[in-house]
Amino acid sequence: YQTRFDLPWGWENKQVFVRFASVNYLAEVWLNGVYLGQHEGGHLPFQFLISGALQPEGNLLVVRVDGALAPDRVPPGNVPADPLHSFANSVNYPPGSFDFFPFCGIQRPVLLYAVAPAALEDMTVTTTIQGSAGSVHVLLDRPSGSTARVRLQGHGADLAAETGGDALALDVPDAALWAPGAPNLYDLTVELLRDGQVFDRYCLPVGIRTIQVVGDALLLNGQPVYLKGFGRHEDFPVTGRGLVEAVIVKDYALMEWVGANSFRTTHYPYSEQMMDLADRLGFLVIAETPAVGLFFAESGLRRRLQVCRGYVRELVDRDKNHPSVVMWSLANEPHSRPLAAVPFFRELYDLAKSLDDTRPVTIVSHIGVDDLSFEFLDVLCLNRYYGWYTQSGRIDEGLPLLLEEIDAMHEKFHKPLILTEFGADTLPGHHAQPPEMFSEEFQAEFIERTIRAIRTRPFVVGEHVWNLCDFKTGQAVHRAQSLNLKGVFTRDRRPKLAAHKLREIWKE
Ligand code: GCB
């Protein structure tokens, strides 16, 4: 990819950066023939300081993108047939070890931005609650010799404080807490001053809320919370994974219509536009790294771990200030049985906790009770397809197995459990009575009965249907039209019967 641009007027004495919101998979970047660097992995932002390489006019920005699928990349692809990695043995083309199309390229905006010569580097905002009061804790990474002035406004509050240090707290009496259904946000403004002059300013919406795991309960603002929602994909006809803001707005409208309060960013971090709206609309988000389809054969393992460490850092860095984000998911369906997986995830878990000790950390598993990483992870997340991939067509046989399995997990680990995937492929317009696989009736019944069954277990704290919409995937014998058809909406966002059924249940 290449493009030319002129330096905007007035930017001569500033630090100018070029920022890529997502390039999948490996990006190498040049400006005016000067190599700026590279970034590995899609769905997370990166930037380069380009002041030194800029000219006033006709700057040439060049990006080379390498989207090859390889076993030592994350997510992996072209994995040699290996007993440790079941997906590699199925026929999937292109050969990703995951079930979605490996769209590559520049998928989100590329922006130039300019900041003051010495600027605020970073800020971390966390919140606590005591009775009806809330506290907003602000941690600043800023140039020395400056003073920070912090102001919090909204919901009748107008609070201010100044510090020469790095940290301060603002106490908000009678705080308007953030929650689904009441996504109250305050406006936080941070100004940096030197000799009484403001030289940098940053604004951030802040939601006051807490999230905790206590025993086998998940508590939002100290009260049990239940997640109703979906896994989803950034996927749309024609544009693939390229950002389309209208689709984001549409998807939120559909999720609100159906009564969802939550989603997981399956299987990679979603766009920043999506995350901003989650704060504003009041959705609880499980934010997932791009680590899907991990396998633990020795070859390439250290490298995959290094890449995953980078993803955890970059994800927490990007999304830590979103009140909507209530949990980090380190990976989806790692092939975790080999013992090598345990130290691998222990390292990632410790890293995530060291970066953010305010949110629960999990992985989303298809191993279940034998997944030893659940010993230290905070929440049990399970993907299950009894009645679909196994006991096909026999919901009656599948449901007792599901209950037996989640009971065993609870018995062993005593932690809250979310059924993070369940669903059935469905051809829109195909009907059957009695319900049979691929009919709209089967999907609606499958979803309803699964929900009613798991809700009999008090340790279950959430249900995420797979998937919000049908989505493009690789070619495979079980993927007609190269689509995964488990959407309760079609790929062009029309409801199937199951969407109406969910709306009944979730609005009950
Ligand atoms: C899963 C995966 C998801 C797939 C889904 C399916 O367990 O996490 O990526 O798309 O199953 O439909 O097979």
Residues whose N, C-alpha, C, O or C-beta is under 5 A from the ligand:
A	BS01	GCB	D99 E333 N383
